Amino acid sequence: MSNTHSLHFKKNKLKKLALCATLACTSFTAVNVQADAEPPRNTFLADSPWPMSHRNSYNQASSPLRGLEPGDRTDVDYTAALPSITLAYASDNVAWGSTFGSIYKVDTSTYWITKLDIKLQSLPEDGISGAYSLVDKDGDFFAPRDMSLTRYGDAVEGDPRSDIVAEAIFDIPSELKTVEGEHVVGMNMTYDGHIALATSAGLVMTISRDFTSYKAISLGADQEVSNSIAVDEDGGIFVVTSKQMHRIQWDGENLDLQWSANYEAGPDSPLPGRLGIGSGSTPTLMGKADEDKFVVFTDGAELMNLVLMWRDEIPADWEPVAEGKDRRIAAEFPITFGIADRTKSISEQSVMVRGHSALVVDNEYSWDSSQLGEDPQWGMVTVLFSNLKFNSPEGVEKFSWKSDTREVVSDWSNQESCPNGIPTMSEASNLAYCWGQIGGKWTILGFDWDTGETKVEAPMGYLPKYNSTYAATQVVANRQIVGGTVSGVVRIQPK
């Protein structure tokens, strides 16, 4: 479907708009390092260390840059900015962020903040709408709310310390809406410079960055989306729903459903700490060029699996991994976090990928706070106490795909606690990191990528302001690690 859109401009003024999700986006100067494990760079994203949620269009959430290392003494800085899930960079220090009632820019070197207050006319339909955003090559910040997308910029072009302006709003046409409460969930950038969106009801769209045109396709009824989407350089848009993994093909003019594949979706109601049913992870792409190429995610089975699906053509000699399984599944590996008799595991975090290796963290909380009431939001209260001993999950596990034997193996597991944040990895430091906790104190943990041994412990504090609440752990400039929290932004850096 193609059409013109509902477009509203409000140049050089503050636009009353409520972005309800919790997210921060940051800006960073050009990254000249192109590590061998890096996927093809999307030139329509800001040329920065972390221009969008999950860092790149492949959603790998890993970095070629150096991070904290053994022996480092660290400084911890915090600035209040209301809830912030992810930081996406456009230059070394300047970060864009969206909260319940504001859009802001923050310089993470000085914690100077410019804020655009948004007068809320109503609460958001769902807090996940706005949790994924990006900065494009022109330095504009794109953030969704409900069934709209807003482009923000600097009042003075090129001056990040100038005021924020809402430059344009794209309203998704009402005739495309299929259910009450439908809202934008996932967002990414195609390699030809279009914004790709997915709504909670399985509507997938590409929108020109100037908001003058769009295309849309529906995945059909009862396809609930609660995670973001991945994009590859060949026009593939990968969307996981409560029932299936889908590849939608974008050719620059049209969207077509290329394939859909079933996976173990699990129960019909969200588990404690989960944002939706089915998979708890945003799809991550693994492999490039002539390598084995997959879309990677965790499923909804009671004992969760790491799932790899062939993202292009299935090898001609490939047999299903088990009777009744979709032939597109290349691997379905149980995640036990090193506990042999484990029968249940849960993760709400996206799978972090570097090369043909992947990292998963445990989010199985002991306290089911959904018992507090019928509203699904009660089930999220457990996340606020996920650093406490009675409730904290424990487990980190790394996996690798072996191309010679065409199978997944578990490389190592570690029983450290990474309660609720997305992990990351520094290729330069050969360490994986998570927003962890030790004895209830929020602590950046660093694991040897080859052995899993804990090499870094950088404590932050006990207070809730250090609670990551689903935020990304990000390796940025000058070996800093930055992350959003329940009430602001935290930076940890070597002294």
Disulfide bonds with the S-S distance in Angstrom:
Cys418-Cys434 2.01
